[in-house]
Amino acid sequence: MFRERIFSLGVRFVVCSIALVAAHLGLPVAAVHAQQRIDVSGVAQSLLPVSVASFVADQRARVDVAGVVHSDLGRSGLFNLIHTGTAIAETGPLPTELRGRGIDMLVSGSVSRLANGRFDVRYRLSDLVKSSTVFQRAMVVHPDDLRMAGHQIADEVYEALTGEKGIFSTRIAYVSKQGSRHVLQVADWDAENPQLALSSAEPIISPRWAPDGMRLAYVSFESRKAVVYVHNLANGERTTVADFRGSNSAPAWSPDGQQLAVALSVDGGSQIFLVSARGGAPRRLTTSTSIDTEPAFSPDGRTIYFTSDRAGSPQIYQVSVQGGEVRRVSFNSSYSTSPRISPDGRLLAYITRREGRYLVAVRDLANGTDTVVSDGGREEAPSFSPNGKWVMYASRFGGRDALVASSVDGRVRQQLAALSVDMREPAWGPLPAR
C-alpha cells in the first residue's frame, strides 16, 4: 500500500478553485470575496472580544479591506468578533460606548483614493478597556494590493494581541487541473487571489517553497518522466535540478536555500540525495534496498527526516546531512509517512494510518506525544505555517478534494474548498520580508 501511495503521486490530478465554503462565526457576506467554513471547538470561553468596524472607504476601492481583516482574525479561532453596525474611521475620540456591547479591542480605519490612483489606507487598533490606542498606522498601496493590505493589518493586529507573528500575508502554492492543463498556482494564504505559476499538458506535483519566498521547487512530467525543477516566480525562469536516469521526486529545500534533498532512483531503488539548487551532481545520503523518499530538512539544516519501508512498513526516519546512521522516529502507528518539521524544530507533522483512516498527526519531538488534528480520513501532504501554529493538508470530503488548515493542537480547523471542484498538494510559503 505504501509503494502504491508513494508512486501514484505522479498520476493523481487535481481541480481547484479560489472559492471557499459557507461561513461560520457570523462573518458577513460582504466581508470577503468568497465565503469560508470555520469549525471551532474547545476555545469558546477564551475568545477575546474584538470588533473590526467597516472602514470609511472610497467607493472606487474594489476590495473591502476591513472585511479581509475581519475574515483573517475570524479564521484564527482566537477572537470573538462583534459587529459595530457602522463604519468607524481611525481618527477622532475612541468610541468607548462600544464597551457596553462587550467589545474590548476595536480595529477601525479609512481607505482614500489618491490623485495618482493609489490608495491611502489608515488604521488604528484601540483598547477600549483602557481607553487607549495600541497603534495607529498608514500605508499607500496600488489598487491591486488592497487585499494584501488587509492581510498585513490583520497580521499587525494578531501580533499585537497575541505576541506571535501572524500568517495572513503569507502565500500558498497548490496544484490544479483546468481542462486538459495541469496548473501550479500561488495564492493568498486563504486560497484567494490566485496567480498562475505554471501550466502544462503533463502532471505537476510536490510544490515546495524556497526560504526566500521567491522560488518554488516541484516535480513536472513534461518530458514524460518525473523531473525536479526550481522556478523563479518573479521572472518565470526555471532551472532543471534533477533529471537523472529513473525517477526524480519529492524535493525539499535546505534552510539556506542553497540545496535540495530529493528522492532519486538513479541507482535503481528510490533513495535520498542532496543536490545544489542550481543543479549538478547529486550526493547520496541513504543506502538501502527499500524505498526511501519524502525528505524534509530540520530547521537547523543538520538533519533530514524521510519516509522508508525498510522495517517492513512505512515509517519516518532521520539521518544527518553528512550521512551515516539512520534512526527511526515514528513508532505509534504501523503506517507513518510525509514528515514535515515545524519552523522551530519542536513538532513533526505526518500522515498516520489508524483504523484504516489516513490522518494528520502532530508529534511533540521532545516527549513523543501525538495529537491527531484531522478527522477526514483521507489526508495527504501536510505543510506547516511559517509561525508553526497551523498545519495545512489535503483531504477528501463528499467526493471532493479540499485544503484544510488546522491549529497544531487540533482545536481550530478550517476547510478551504470549492463547491464543485478540487484542490490538492498544498505548500505553505514563508513569512514575507518586511
N, C-alpha and C positions, 0 to 999 in steps of 0.2 A: 504493500500500500504506500509506503514511504517513497519508493522509487517511482511509482506511478504519479504521486502528487508532485514530486520534485520535477520530473521531466515532462509532465503535462503542462507546465507553465508556458511552454512555447506554443501551445495550441489553444490556450484559453483566451477568449476575446471579450472585450467589454464595450458597452454603450453607456455613455454617461450624460449627465445633464447638469446645468447650473441651478436647477430648481431645487427647493427644499420642501420637506413635507410640513403638515399643518402645525401651527404654533401652539405652545403651551405657555404658561406663566403670564397670560394676559397681554402678550405682545400685540400691538396694534397692527392692522393690515398695512397701513401706510408706513410703518416703521422701517421696513426692509423691502428690497426689490423682490425677494421670494421668501416664502414662509418656511419655518423650520419646526421640527419636533424636538422637544427637550424633555427628557424623562429625568426627574429629580427625586431622589429618595434619601432619607436619613439625615437631611441637613436643615429641615424647615425651621427648627427652633433657633438656629444660629444665623439666620439670614439678616444682613444689615439693611435697614430701610433706606433706600436710595431712590431719588427721582431724577430722571433725565427729562427736563422740560423741553418742549418744542423750541427750537431756536427761532429767533426773529430773522427770517430769511428772505432774500431776494427771490422772486418767483422764477427768475431765469436760472436759478441753481437746479440742475437736473437730479440731484441726489439729496435726500433727506438726511443731512449729516447727523442730527440728533437721533434719528431712527436707527442709524448704524451703531451709534454709541449704545443706545438702549438695547439693541439686539445682542451686541457683544457682551455687555455686562450681564444680560439675562442668561446667556449661554453658560456663563461661568458657574452658575448654581450657588453663588455666594451672596447674592443680593436679592432683597425683596423690593422689586421695582414698583413704585407707586406713581400713578399719573397725577400731574398737577392740573390737567384740564385746560391749560392756557400756555401760550408762548411767553418765555421769560428771557430777557437779554442778560448779558453778563455785566451790565453797568447798573448803577443805582444802588439803593439800600437793599440789604438782604431781605427777602420775603419771609421773615421769621414767623408769620402767621401760618406757614405750612407745617410748622411743628405740631399744630393741633390736628393734623392729618397723619401724624406718626412718621413724618419724613425727617430723618437725621441729616442726610447729605443730599445736596442739590447740585446737579450739573445744568448750567444754563449757558446761552451763547447767542451769537448772531452770525449770519453769512451775508456779506455785502459784495456786490459786483463792482470791480474797479474799472477805470476807463480803458485799461489795456485788455479787458476781457477776463482777467484772473479774478479770483475771489478771496476776499479778506475774511478769514474765519477767526472769530474771537470766542473765547470760552472761559468759564470760571467754575471751579469746584468750591462749594461753600459748605461749611459745617454749621448747620442751623442750631445745633445744641449749644455750641459755643458762640454763636453769632459772629463767626469769623470766616475769612476767605482762606482756603487751603492753598490755592494757587489761581492765578489769572494770567492767561497767555493768549498769543495770537500767531497765526501763520497765514501766508499768502500762497495759494495753490492754483494750479491750472484746473480748468473745469473737469478734465478727465481724472483729476486726483482728489476730487471731493470725497469719494468713498474712502480712500486711504486716509484722508484727514480724519474722518470719523473713527477709523480703526486706531489711529495714533492717539486721539483724545481718549478713547476707551483704555488704551494701554497706560496712559498717564494717570487716569482715574484709578484703574485697578492697582497700579503700583503704589499710589498714594494711600489707598485704603487697606492694602494687604501687605505692603513691604516687599512684594515679589514682582518680578518682571512679567508684564503681560505678553500675550502671544497674538493679539488681534491684528497686528500689522504684518504678521508673517504670511508666507505663501505655502501652498501645497502643490505637488505635481500628481497627476493621475493619468491613467490610460483609458481611451475610449475607442469605440468603433462607430464611424459615421458613414453609412452607406457601405461602400467597398473599401473605405480607407480606414487605416488604424491611426489613431491620433494620440499624441502626447500633449497634454495641456497643463498650463500653470495657472493657478487661480488664487484669490484671496483665501485665507485660512478656512472660511465658511463655504468655499466652493463657488462663490460669486465672482463676477468679473473675470471669466476665463480668457486666457490668451493661448493661441496656438504656438506650440514649440516645434512640433514635427508631425507631418502627415506622410504615411507610407502605405503602399499596397500590401506590405507584409507586416506581420505582428511586431509590436514593440512591448517589452516587458521590463520590469525591475528598475524603474527610475530611482535615482539616488542623488540627493543634493550635495554639492561640494560645500565645504565650510564657509566659503566666501559668498554663497548665495547667488553666484553668477553663472555657475555651470551645473549641468546635470550629466551624470553617467547613466547609461541604460543599455539594454540589450535589444538589438534590432535584427530581424531576419531578412533584411533587404537582399542579401546575397544568397538567400535560401539556406542559410545556416546561422547559428547564433554568434553574433559578433558584438563586442563591447565598444561603445563609443563614448567620448566626452564631448558635450555640446555646450558651446558658449551662447548663453541666452541673449547677450547684448548684440552680437553681430551674426549669430546663426552659424558660425564656423564650427566644424566638427573635426575631432581627432580620433582616428582608429587606434584604440588602446590594446585590444586583444582580438586578433584574427588568426589564431593558430589552428593547427590541424585538430579536428574534433570540435567539441562544443566549448564555447566561451560564455560564461554566465555569471550571475549574482555579484555584480560589482559593489564594493563598499569603500568609501573614502577614508583615508587616514586623516587624523585631526588637523594636520598641517596642510592638507590638500595637495600634497606632492605625489602621492601614490595611491593605488587602489589594490585592495585584496579582491581576487577573483577566483572562481571555480573553473578549472580548465581540465579537459580530458585529452590534452596533447600527448600524454604518455599512456593512454588507454582509459582507465577509470577516472572519475571526477576527483580532483584533489585541489587543495588551496595553494594559491601562488600570490606573490606580490609583483606588481608591475608599475612602472612610472606612469603618472597621469598624462605624460606626453607620448607614451608608447615605448617599445623597446623589449629587450629580453626579459622574460619573467624569472622570478626566483621562487623555487618550490619551498613550501613550508611544511606540508604534511605528506606522509607516505603510508599508504595502507591499501589493502585490496578491496576496501569498501567505498561507498560514496561519501566523500567529504565535500560539503557545499555550504551555501548561505553564510559566508564570513561576515563578521561585524567587528570593527575596532573598538577597543576600550577608549575612553576619553583621553587617557594619557598617551595613547598610541603604542603602548608596550605589549599589548595582548590582543590576540584575535580569538573571538568566540565563533564557533561554527557548528553546523549540524553534521552528524555522521551516524551511519548504522553499523559501525564497527563492532558494537556489542550485541548485534543481532536485531536490535530495534533502534529507530532513530532517536538520538539523544543529543544534548548540547555539550560541547567540549570547549576547552580553551588551550591555546598554545602561545608561547612567546613569539614576537615578530622575528626573533633571531632563530626560531625553530627549536627543536628539542622535545622534551617530554610533553605529552598530551595529557590533560587532566579532564575527567568527566565533571560536569557541573550539575546536570539535571538528574534527579532520582525519583521525583514524586509521581511520575507517570510512565507508562510503557511507550509513550509517543510524545516527543518534545522536539519542536522544530522552530525555525525562523527567529533566532535570537537577535534582540536589539538591546543596547545598553543605554541607560538614561544619561543625559549630559553630565551629571555629577558622579557617574560611575557606581551609584548605590543600588540601582534597580536593573533587573533583567526582565524585559517583556518577551514572551514567546508563545507559540501555539502548543497547546496540550490537548491530548485526546482523553476524554473522561466519559465513561459510559457511552461510547460511540459518538460523542459530540466533540467537535473541534472548537476549542475556546481559547480566549486570550487570558493568560495569567501574567501577573507581575510579581516577581520574586525579589525579596529583600536579600541581597547577596551577603549581608553581614550575618543574618540569623537563619537564612534558608526558608523563611516562611513565604507562602504563596497567597496571593489574592486574585481570585478569578474575577475579571472585570467585564466579561461579556456573557451573554446568555442566548445568542442566536444559534450557536451550534455548528455553524459552517464558516468559521472565521479564518482569515488569512492576512499576511503582510502587515504586522504591527509596526508602528512608527511613532517614536516619542516626539512630543512637542519640545521646542528648544529650551523651555523652562523646566522640563521634566515633570510637569504636573498632569499631563494628558497623554493618552495613547490613542492614535487613530488607527483603524484597521478596516479591512473589507469584510463584509458579511453578506448573507443572503436572507431575504425576508419575502415571503409570499411569491416566490418565483422570480424575484428581482434582486440584483446585486446593489449594495449600498455601502457608503462610507459611514463609519460610526466613530465618534470621539468619546472616550471615557476618561474620567479622572482616574488617577492611578490607585485610588482607594476603592474604586468601583461605585461610589455613591452618586455620582452625576454622570449621566450618559445622554448623548445627543446623536440622533441619527440624521445624517445628511443624505437624502435620497430623492430621486426623481419620482414623479407619479407613474411613469410608464417606461423608464429606461434604466440602465445600469451604470454603476461606477465601480472601478476596481484599482488595485495597485497603488494605494496612496503612499506618498512620501512627504513628510513634513519638513519644510525648509528651516534654515537658521533664523535667529533674530536679525532684523535689518540693521545695517550700520547707521549710527546716529551722528 
